[in-house]
């Protein structure tokens, strides 16, 4: 399946979209569209394997946020809600609606904001290795956990991490503070859409107790843990794709039952 790559400009910022769909049908009205939002310093490359798995049955869009993935520096710090607006506007401008937004690490914060700010088009959010644990919020502790994670990540993902960090260094440094200070629990409490949290069992960044508290804050949430590190979508692409599809199907079935009950 060949990816369709384009950059959509929203309010002067470029959002690169890497769209892949079954049999290359990137313009067809598949529903839902699964939007993949990378973490701080990263790019769409952190989703290459799971996007390939998901796109067998869904239209998928992996984004490169402004300032990351080789794109030029955004010119200033962007808050999570700004990134969320940019992503949703860029994707819907290309005809996609009924979005499942899957965010990894800092991308999970953006996914939450997308669900809060655009519940008319975002039907559910998937948080993979969400950050930042409010009981381990210091940047020093985050850096230490990320260093430990490098030991359990695979060679390919470590290569992606290091090269993406270099390419996005200017934006990375400006996004550290907003990422650290983001009030995940408080924001998840405000969501009206279902939440699926996925974490790796060997993830030292997004720990079990933290993931449990994130799910507990959701009006409708579920937690699944898979063998793997912080980038568990790289280690377990098929399992993550199946979880997302099952989660979507359960929500669709529940919505149908609710309609019948009415």
N, C-alpha and C positions, 0 to 999 in steps of 0.2 A: 504494500500500500504506500503510495507516494504522498508525502506531506505537501499541503498547499501552504506556503509561507507568505505572509504579507504584514506590513506595518500600518496600523491604523492610528491616526493622530487625533487625540482628544485633548482639547484645551491646551494645545501646544506641545503635549507630551506624546512620544511614540510608544505604542504598545504593540509588540510583535506577536502575531498569532501563528501558531504552527498547528494546522488543522489536518486531522486524519480521520477517515471514515471508511466503513465497509466498501470494498470494491472502488475506492477512490471517490465515492459519492459525497464530496464535501459540501455541495450546495443543496443537497436534499433535505427535506424537513424531518430529520430524525428527532425524536423526543424521548428522553431529554438529551440535551447536549451536556457533556461532562467537561467542565473547565478545570484545568490543572494549574495551580498557582504555587510557584516555587518559594523557597525560604530565602532569608537574607543572604546576599552575596551570590546566590545561585542563578540558574537559568532553566529553560525547558529541558536541558539535557539530563537533569535529575529525574525526569519522568519518562525517559525514552522507552524503557522496557515496559512499564505499566501502561503507557499510552498505546503501545503496540498491542497489548492484551485487550485493553478496553475497546479499541477501535475495530475489533472484529465484529462487534455488534452495535456500537454507538458512534455517533459523531463526537470526536474529542477535540478540544482546543487547549494546547499547552501555551501559556503566555510567557513572554519575557517582559518583565516590568521595566518602566523607565529607569535608566541608570544601570541596568544589569543585563547580562547575556550579551555583552559587546555593544550595547546601545550607549549613546552618549549620556554623560552626566545630566541628570534632570534639572540642575541649576539650583536646587534647594532640597531641603529635607521634605519628604512627603509623609503624611500621617497615614495610618492604616485605612481610615475611612476614605481618604483621597485615592489610594491605590484601588480600593474596592470599587469606587465609582468609575475609575478609569477602565478597569477590567470589564465590568458589566456593560458599560457604554460601548466599549470597543467590540465586544462579542455580539451584543444585540444589534449593533450597527451593520453587522454582516448577516443578519437574518436569523440568528439563533434566539430561541426563547425556551422557557421551561428548563432552567439550568440547575444542574447539580454542581456545586462548587467544591472542589477538593483542594485543600491547601495543606502544604507540608511545612512544619516548623513555623517560621514567621508567616508563611502563606496561610496557615490556619487562622491567624488573626484577621487576615484580609478576607478569608472565607466567611468568618463570623460577621464581619462588617457588611459583606455583600448580602448575607441573609437578613441582617437587621434593616438595611437601607433599601433593599430591593426585593421585598417578599412577593411582589407581583410577578417576578420572573424567576427568582431563586426558590426552588421547591424543597431543597434540602442541602445540608452542608456535611462534608466529610473532613475531619481533622486528623491528619497523620502526624504523629509526634508533636502535638501542640505545645507552644511555649507562650509565656515564661511562667514557671512555677513561682507563685507569689511567696513561697517559703524559702526559695533559693534564688532570689532575684538579682544578686550582685553580678556584675559583668565578669569579675574574677572567677566566680563559681561557674558561670556559663562557659567561659573560655576553658576552664579545667575539664568540664564535662565533654565539651567538643573535642578536646585533645584525647580524652579516653575513648571517645567514639571512633576516632580515626583507627584505633587498634582493631576494632571489630568490623569496620566497613571493608568492603572489597577493594581491590586494586583499582578497578575502573571508576568506582564512585569517589575514591580519594583523589584520583586524577581530575575528575570533574570538579570536585570541591576546590582544590588548590588553584586550578586554572580559572575557574569562574570567580573566585575571590580576588584574584589579581585583576581580572578584567573589570570587576565592579567595585574596586576598592574605594573610589571617591564617594559613591552612593552608600556603600556599606558602612563607612564610618559615620555618616549622618543619620543612618537608620537605627543604630545600636540603641540609642536612648529611647526613642518611641517604642521599639520592640520590647525593651526591658520594662518600661513603665505601663505597658498595655494591661488593662484590667480584664483579663480573660473571663474569670468567673462571673464578674458583674455583667459583662457584655453577653455571655452565653445565657444568663438568666432572662435577658430580654428577647431572646429568639422565639419566634412562633413556628419556625420550621424544624423538622426533625434533624437530629445531630447524631452522626456516627463518628466515634473516636477509634482510631487504629494506632497502636503503638507496637514497637518491637520489644520483645522480652529482654533484649540486651541493650536497650536504649538508656544511656546514662543522663540524657538531657531531659527527656520527657518521661518521668518515672511513673510507676504504677499508682502510687497514692495520689499523685497530681492528676493523672488521667481519670481516676475514679471521681475526684472532686469536680472535674470539668463535666463529666457525664451527669453527675448528680445535680448540677446546676441547670441542666436543660429540662425543659418541659417534657420533651420526648427524646430520650437519648439511649445510646447503646455503646458498649466498649468491647472491642475485640483485640486480643494480643496475639501476635504472631512471632515465631522465632526470627530474630534479626535485630539490627542496630537502629539508629535514628532514621536512616533512609530505608525503612523497611519495605517501601514500595520498590526499591531496587532489588532487594534480596528475595522478595515474595511477590513478584508482579502478577502472577496468575491468581494467587490467593486474594490479593488486594482487589483485583478486578472482579472476582467472583463475589466478594463481600459487598462491593459497591453495587453490583447488579442485583444481588439479593435484597439489599437494603432498599433500593429503588422499587423493586417489585412488591415488597411488603408495604411500602408507603402507598403505592398505587392501589393495591388491594384494599387497604384500610380506607382510602379515600372513596373507593367505590362502595364499600359497605356503609360509610357515613352518608353517602348520597341516597342509598336505598332506604336507610333508616329515616331520612327526612321525608 
